[in-house]
Amino acid sequence: MSKKYEKPVIIKVDFTMASKYGSPLKTQKIRSEIDEVNVRDLVKEYGSPLFVFSERIIENKYHEFKEAFTSRYPDTEFWWSYKTNYLDAICKIYHKLGSKAEVVSEFEYEKARSLGIEGKDIIFNGPYKPKEALKKAVMEGAKIHIDHWYEINDLEEIAEELGKEIPVAIRCNMNTGVYPQWSRFGFNIDNGEAYDAVKRIYEGKKLFLTGLHSHIGTFMLSAAAYGAETKKLIELKNKIEEDFGYEIEYIDVGGGFASKNRLKGVYQSPEVIVPSADEYAEAITNAIFENNKGKLPKLYLETGRALIDEAGFLLTSVFASKRLPDGKKSYIVDAGVNLLYTAFWYNFDIALDKRYEGLNEPSQINGPLCMNIDVIAENIMLPSLNRGSVLSIWPVGAYNVTQSMQFIRYRPRIVLIDKNGNTHLIKEADDLDYVREKEILPDYLK
Amino acid sequence: MLLNEMIIDENNVGFIPSLGISFEVNETAKRIIELIKEGKSKEEIVEIISNEFDVGWREAYVDVEDFFIKLKVYGLIQ
């Protein structure tokens, strides 16, 4: 009778690798289920690769943030950041939970409207708002956040065309003590530009200011930066209310809160360095209470990544492996950086579908693209995997679906697991017809 | 060939006395190393492994090839 086979493995013993946490040669990270649904069953039913979203995680995360903010500042509203993930099913979940919509293009605006969101419940952000799109948003009562001087002019022209005054907010940037400082969106508070923009709006007599907005950065690991941002927004609010008689209804502190992802080059784990929802909320609401004069404004949040990132998984299957000249094992899997835009700055949490026999060895995970940059994990300790082994990559819920590219391979299906553990196909995979739908072959080439 | 020096104990730790370095191996690796020491060729080893273990010849070929590259990386064979 044949003996049970295990792929041959030889690993040089390096005593410096041992630690109180055990040997990296034997530790395996296993995630056989997502919300009690077996990952191999998911791949069997829907194919591989496969994006999987958990409604349970979405709701838990949303309630965590909502509780953190509204327990300190009841007049807080959440505006779902469409660019983070604008799959219809995902947006619908957030809207059902009570989120309104924050969009940065006419396409996103139309998507929100098509999902039944009224104009008044949409914030229209972004540096590029074509005039026709802007006019439509104004007519439908959307909240317009002005990014630059040209937009003030455009809005004044629209106000003249429509014969009405338009409520607006301005977008502000500032030094919050973190690097890099985001300075290309909106008007700078520190050099007086934001105040001048308000003065210009006031003197133009076509628009009136109702809000102040800022978005200080992305994946912000400092809660204190939000404290600094809020303080400057509130100080500006106090001053313009006094100087121009405006009543500022809301301040919008944007998004950029970090998820439990692991940035490349950061040694400590996300559990250690990523502020909690409570820490962000404490910094922001304290700054309002400490600095506000007059009526308290509403607090708007455009949180995207922190709410959705951890609810998204990408299942991928091992297709082949090879031994690189330096001895490292390279696994070729069926999901590449075409699906994982964030692979360029995150070291994902990558788990196995089951326990594998044998020792771990230094490995890397490469996608299916015929491109040298297609690297999902450059250095990872893995046991010998077989063709068909399923890996789950997490967290991938933010920015990957919206930024995934139709490049070399078709984009895969996307599945949602509802709170009862039922799976729903929420996006079909691309195919040749889809990819060629908008192409036109000139007659002379036919 | 350094591999000839390797002494593998009951815990599957292989020791190279002249260099004072150790390796961890599994059962299959241990068997392949034995066969190399016996002077078997790569093709013969593939044949033996696929007969002794529940693995097909094709998969065994890929894995033995892979293992030989790893031994070369460690300088254990030429």
Interface residues (C-beta under 8 A of the other chain):
Chain A: S2 K3 K4 Y5 E6 K7 P8 V9 I10 I11 K12 V13 L25 S321 K322 R323 P325 D326 G327 K329 E357 G358 L359
Chain B: V13 G14 I21 S22 F23 E24 V25 N26 E27 T28 A29 I32 I33 N51 E52 F53 D54 V55 D63 V64 E65 D66 F67 I69 K70 L71 V73 Y74
